[in-house]
Amino acid sequence: MDSDRFQSLRTKLDKHYAWPALYMFKFIVPAGKAQDLRQLFPLHITSTEKQSEKGNYVSLTYQMMMPSSQSVIEVYQRVSVIEGIVAL
């Protein structure tokens, strides 16, 4: 994500959330990359996983209490290094 997209995301997040807030992250990754994503999230958060019908992809949803829009953006920046990830 470039800085303009980050600023746009920050503006939208700040408009819709009163920080700190419970935030839901949703990702789709190739099945072989799911562990890479799991390692980026702490163990104490709520998560759900679902494999695609053919097992090629995994959908992962995480709910975390986030202190600010900047902390949400930092999570998206961290996961962006995973090849083939789609953030929803």
N, C-alpha and C positions, 0 to 999 in steps of 0.2 A: 504494500500500500504506500502510495506517495503522500507527501505532507498535506496536500490539498484534501485527499480522501480522509486522512486522519482528522483534519480540522472539521470536515463535514460530519464525520462520525462522532467526534467529540461534541459538536453542537447538538446533534440529534439525541445522543445519550443524555446530555445535560437537560435537554428539554423534556425527556420522558421519564427520567429517574431522579429521585431525591436520594443523594448519596449519604451514607452507605446504603446499598441496595442489593437484593438477591438478583443475580444476573444469570441468564441461561445461555450457554455456549453450545452450538450445534455444529458438528463437523462430519464430513464423509471422507474416508480415507481408503486407499487400497488396503485389502486385508493384510498384506505384509507390512504395512506401515502403522497399524493400529497400536502396536506396542510403543512405537516412538512417541505417539501422541499421549498414551497413558502415562508415560514417564514424565511428561511436562506438567502434570496436574498433581496436586497433593492428595494424599490418601483420605483426608477427612471430608471431602466434598461428596455431594450426591451425584451419582452417574448412572447412566443407562447405556446399553449397547445393543445393537441389532445388526445381524449380518444380512446382506442382500440375498435375494433368492438363490442366486448361483454361487454365493460365497466369495465373490470377487471384491466386494467392498464392505466396510463396516461403518455404521452410523453411530456416533458417540455423542451423548448429550451430557453436559456437566452443569450443575448449578452451584454457584459460589457467591458468598457474600463479598462484594467488591466495594472498596472504600471510595473510588472515584472513577470518572470516565477515563482518566489517564491510565489507571490500572487495567481497565478492560482493553484498551488499545495495546498495552504492553503484552497482554496475553496473545492477542492476534499477531503481534510482531514475532513473539517467540514461536508460535506454531507455523508461521509462514515458511519456515525452513524445511518443513516436511514435504517431500515430493508427492505431488498428486492430491494434496489436501484441498477440500472445498469447505469454506466456512459459510454457514447459512445464517 
